[in-house]
Amino acid sequence: PYILHMHGGDFSRFYSERCGPGAQRFLRGLYRDAHGVIALSEQWRAAIQGVIPGANVVVVPNPVEIPAWTPGLDGQTVLYLGVVKEAKGVYDLLRAWPRVLARHPQARLVLGGSGELDRARALAAELGVGESVEMPGWTVGEAKQALMRRAAAFVLPSHFEALPMAVLEAMAAGLPVVATNVGGIPDVIDTGRDGLLVEPKDEAGIAGALSLLLASPARRDEIGRAARLRASATFSAAAIVPRVESLWHAAVPHAKRTTRARIACP
């Protein structure tokens, strides 16, 4: 028995545009014969079953760690974490940034990630906002926590997603999130309550949502608290891991649970 755990946000397009008849036939068999196919949201269950109706698709979101700390939500720093590229909406965000600065001249934008950094720097300079944009590169561990602690808001303006860990991590930390209405994100964010949703490529919408959060510390705190509660109740490891384990137990009921992996190195 085998289980497929889907994380890509563009399966339908991959299947229809990048796979020939032979590859499509292989994928249909692979998905239909799986004991289960884990999708990260209801939207992606529908997308997979729309392509492969016989697949046994189960929705199990990604788990996220709930940190012991919470951000101060002070200052005027907006944080993005992810690959710097077109599909993540980074250039939409940069083109929206001058409108944010017009209302909040002290605002700072931090693009934490690898990718097309030179292109992003060039666009920021062309727009005249280069001095307000920081690009520390890809950050993990304590360095990433430090960026989140100093942020007043988090933004992920992607063109498509499955269920981005960056959004879940920001919510778990208690950061108010501005994200796009794509993939599984609407299943995570109840807009206006525990985050703000805008349409992809909507530069005015991105600027408006970020300006709203930067203008009101009370609103930031309210949305951040609601986001952390939502993440704790719905997306914590304690809530998610048993659902994955039960699916595997049903596939191989007589197998013993591995408590520690031991890897022999030559």
C-alpha positions as CSV (number, residue, x, y, z in Angstrom):
1,P,0.0,0.0,0.0
2,Y,1.1,3.6,-0.6
3,I,-0.2,7.0,0.2
4,L,0.4,10.2,-1.8
5,H,0.8,13.4,0.1
6,M,0.3,16.4,-2.2
7,H,2.0,19.7,-1.6
8,G,2.2,21.3,-5.0
9,G,-0.3,24.1,-5.8
10,D,-0.6,23.7,-9.5
11,F,-1.5,20.0,-10.0
12,S,-4.3,20.6,-12.5
13,R,-2.1,22.8,-14.7
14,F,0.8,20.3,-14.5
15,Y,-1.4,17.5,-15.6
16,S,-3.2,19.3,-18.4
17,E,-0.3,21.4,-19.8
18,R,2.9,19.6,-19.1
19,C,2.0,15.9,-19.3
20,G,1.5,14.0,-22.5
21,P,-1.1,11.2,-22.9
22,G,1.4,8.6,-21.5
23,A,2.2,10.6,-18.5
24,Q,-1.4,11.4,-17.8
25,R,-2.3,7.7,-18.0
26,F,0.5,6.9,-15.6
27,L,-0.7,9.6,-13.1
28,R,-4.3,8.4,-13.3
29,G,-3.2,4.9,-12.4
30,L,-0.9,6.1,-9.7
31,Y,-3.6,8.1,-8.0
32,R,-6.4,5.6,-8.4
33,D,-4.4,2.8,-6.9
34,A,-3.2,4.7,-3.9
35,H,-4.7,3.8,-0.6
36,G,-5.2,7.5,0.0
37,V,-4.2,10.8,-1.5
38,I,-3.7,13.6,1.1
39,A,-4.7,17.0,-0.1
40,L,-4.0,20.1,2.0
41,S,-7.4,21.7,1.5
42,E,-11.0,21.1,0.2
43,Q,-10.1,23.2,-2.9
44,W,-7.3,20.9,-3.8
45,R,-9.4,17.8,-3.1
46,A,-11.9,19.1,-5.7
47,A,-9.0,19.9,-8.1
48,I,-7.5,16.4,-7.9
49,Q,-10.8,14.6,-8.1
50,G,-11.7,16.8,-11.1
51,V,-8.8,15.4,-12.9
52,I,-8.8,11.8,-11.5
53,P,-12.4,11.0,-10.2
54,G,-11.4,7.6,-8.9
55,A,-8.8,8.9,-6.4
56,N,-9.5,8.5,-2.7
57,V,-8.7,12.0,-1.6
58,V,-8.6,12.9,2.1
59,V,-8.1,16.5,3.3
60,V,-5.4,16.9,6.0
61,P,-3.8,20.3,6.4
62,N,-0.2,20.9,7.1
63,P,0.8,20.9,10.8
64,V,2.6,23.9,12.3
65,E,4.5,24.5,15.5
66,I,2.9,27.0,17.9
67,P,5.9,29.0,19.2
68,A,6.1,30.0,22.9
69,W,6.8,33.6,21.9
70,T,4.6,36.2,20.2
71,P,5.7,39.2,18.1
72,G,5.4,42.7,19.5
73,L,3.4,43.9,16.5
74,D,4.9,47.3,16.9
75,G,6.8,49.4,14.4
76,Q,6.0,49.5,10.7
77,T,7.8,46.4,9.3
78,V,6.0,44.1,6.8
79,L,7.5,40.7,6.3
80,Y,7.5,38.3,3.4
81,L,9.0,34.8,3.6
82,G,9.4,32.6,0.5
83,V,11.1,32.3,-2.8
84,V,11.4,35.7,-4.6
85,K,9.8,35.1,-7.9
86,E,6.8,36.1,-10.1
87,A,4.5,33.3,-9.0
88,K,4.8,34.3,-5.4
89,G,3.5,37.8,-6.2
90,V,6.7,39.5,-5.0
91,Y,6.7,42.0,-7.9
92,D,3.0,42.8,-7.3
93,L,4.0,43.5,-3.7
94,L,6.9,45.7,-4.8
95,R,4.6,47.6,-7.2
96,A,2.1,48.1,-4.4
97,W,4.8,49.3,-1.9
98,P,4.9,53.0,-3.1
99,R,1.2,53.3,-2.2
100,V,2.0,51.9,1.3
101,L,4.9,54.4,1.7
102,A,2.7,57.3,0.7
103,R,0.5,56.6,3.7
104,H,3.2,55.2,6.0
105,P,6.6,56.8,5.2
106,Q,8.4,54.9,8.0
107,A,7.3,51.5,6.7
108,R,9.9,48.8,5.9
109,L,9.4,45.8,3.7
110,V,11.5,42.7,4.4
111,L,11.7,40.1,1.6
112,G,13.2,37.0,3.4
113,G,14.0,34.4,0.8
114,S,16.2,33.3,-2.0
115,G,15.5,33.5,-5.8
116,E,15.4,36.5,-8.1
117,L,17.0,38.9,-5.7
118,D,18.8,41.0,-8.3
119,R,15.5,41.5,-10.3
120,A,13.7,42.4,-7.1
121,R,16.3,45.0,-6.1
122,A,16.3,46.4,-9.6
123,L,12.5,46.9,-9.5
124,A,12.6,48.4,-6.0
125,A,15.2,50.9,-7.2
126,E,13.2,51.7,-10.4
127,L,10.1,52.4,-8.2
128,G,12.2,54.6,-5.9
129,V,11.6,52.4,-2.8
130,G,14.9,50.6,-2.6
131,E,15.9,52.2,0.7
132,S,12.8,50.9,2.4
133,V,13.2,47.3,1.2
134,E,15.5,44.8,2.9
135,M,16.5,41.4,1.4
136,P,18.3,39.3,4.0
137,G,18.2,36.2,1.9
138,W,16.8,32.8,2.9
139,T,16.5,32.6,6.7
140,V,15.8,29.7,9.1
141,G,15.8,29.0,12.8
142,E,16.5,31.9,15.1
143,A,17.2,34.3,12.2
144,K,13.7,33.7,10.9
145,Q,12.2,34.0,14.4
146,A,14.0,37.3,14.7
147,L,12.4,38.6,11.5
148,M,9.0,37.5,12.7
149,R,9.4,39.0,16.1
150,R,10.1,42.5,14.7
151,A,7.3,42.4,12.1
152,A,4.0,44.2,12.4
153,A,2.3,42.2,9.6
154,F,3.0,39.3,7.2
155,V,2.2,39.2,3.5
156,L,2.1,36.4,0.9
157,P,0.6,37.6,-2.4
158,S,1.0,34.4,-4.3
159,H,-0.7,33.7,-7.7
160,F,-1.4,30.0,-6.7
161,E,-0.7,27.9,-3.6
162,A,-1.7,24.6,-2.0
163,L,-1.4,25.4,1.7
164,P,1.7,27.6,2.4
165,M,3.6,26.9,5.5
166,A,4.7,30.5,5.7
167,V,1.0,31.6,6.2
168,L,0.5,28.9,8.9
169,E,3.8,29.9,10.7
170,A,2.9,33.5,10.7
171,M,-0.6,32.8,12.1
172,A,0.8,30.5,14.7
173,A,3.1,33.2,15.9
174,G,0.2,35.7,16.1
175,L,1.1,37.9,13.1
176,P,-1.7,39.5,11.1
177,V,-1.5,38.1,7.6
178,V,-2.4,39.6,4.2
179,A,-2.6,36.8,1.6
180,T,-4.3,36.1,-1.7
181,N,-7.6,34.3,-2.2
182,V,-6.0,31.2,-3.9
183,G,-5.6,27.5,-3.2
184,G,-6.1,26.4,0.3
185,I,-5.5,29.9,1.8
186,P,-9.3,30.8,2.0
187,D,-9.8,27.5,4.1
188,V,-7.3,28.9,6.6
189,I,-8.1,32.6,6.8
190,D,-11.6,34.0,7.6
191,T,-10.9,37.4,6.0
192,G,-11.4,40.3,8.4
193,R,-11.3,38.0,11.4
194,D,-8.0,36.1,11.5
195,G,-6.3,37.7,8.4
196,L,-7.0,39.7,5.3
197,L,-7.5,38.3,1.8
198,V,-7.0,40.0,-1.5
199,E,-7.2,38.8,-5.1
200,P,-4.0,37.8,-6.8
201,K,-2.2,40.5,-8.8
202,D,-4.4,43.2,-7.1
203,E,-1.7,45.8,-6.3
204,A,-4.2,48.3,-4.9
205,G,-5.8,45.6,-2.7
206,I,-2.4,44.6,-1.3
207,A,-1.5,48.2,-0.6
208,G,-4.9,48.9,1.0
209,A,-4.8,45.8,3.3
210,L,-1.2,46.5,4.4
211,S,-2.0,50.2,5.0
212,L,-5.0,49.2,7.1
213,L,-2.9,47.0,9.4
214,L,-0.1,49.5,9.7
215,A,-2.5,52.3,10.6
216,S,-4.0,50.4,13.6
217,P,-2.0,48.6,16.3
218,A,-5.3,47.6,17.9
219,R,-6.5,45.9,14.6
220,R,-3.2,44.2,14.2
221,D,-3.4,42.8,17.7
222,E,-7.0,41.7,17.3
223,I,-6.3,39.8,14.0
224,G,-3.0,38.4,15.3
225,R,-4.7,36.9,18.4
226,A,-7.5,35.4,16.4
227,A,-4.9,33.9,13.9
228,R,-2.9,32.3,16.7
229,L,-6.0,30.8,18.2
230,R,-7.1,29.4,14.8
231,A,-3.7,27.9,14.2
232,S,-3.5,26.3,17.7
233,A,-6.9,24.7,17.4
234,T,-6.9,23.6,13.8
235,F,-3.3,23.3,12.5
236,S,-1.1,22.4,15.5
237,A,0.8,19.1,15.3
238,A,-1.4,17.8,18.1
239,A,-4.4,18.3,15.9
240,I,-3.0,17.1,12.6
241,V,-0.5,14.3,13.2
242,P,-3.0,11.8,14.5
243,R,-5.1,12.2,11.3
244,V,-2.1,11.3,9.2
245,E,-1.2,8.4,11.5
246,S,-4.7,7.0,11.3
247,L,-4.6,7.0,7.5
248,W,-1.4,5.0,7.5
249,H,-2.7,2.7,10.2
250,A,-5.7,1.9,8.0
251,A,-3.3,1.2,5.1
252,V,-1.0,-1.1,7.1
253,P,-2.9,-2.1,10.3
254,H,-0.3,-4.6,11.4
255,A,2.7,-2.4,11.1
256,K,4.5,-1.1,14.2
257,R,4.9,2.7,14.7
258,T,8.5,3.8,14.3
259,T,9.6,5.8,17.3
260,R,13.1,6.6,16.2
261,A,14.8,6.3,12.9
262,R,18.2,4.7,12.9
263,I,20.4,5.3,9.8
264,A,23.5,3.2,9.3
265,C,26.2,5.2,7.5
266,P,29.1,3.4,5.8
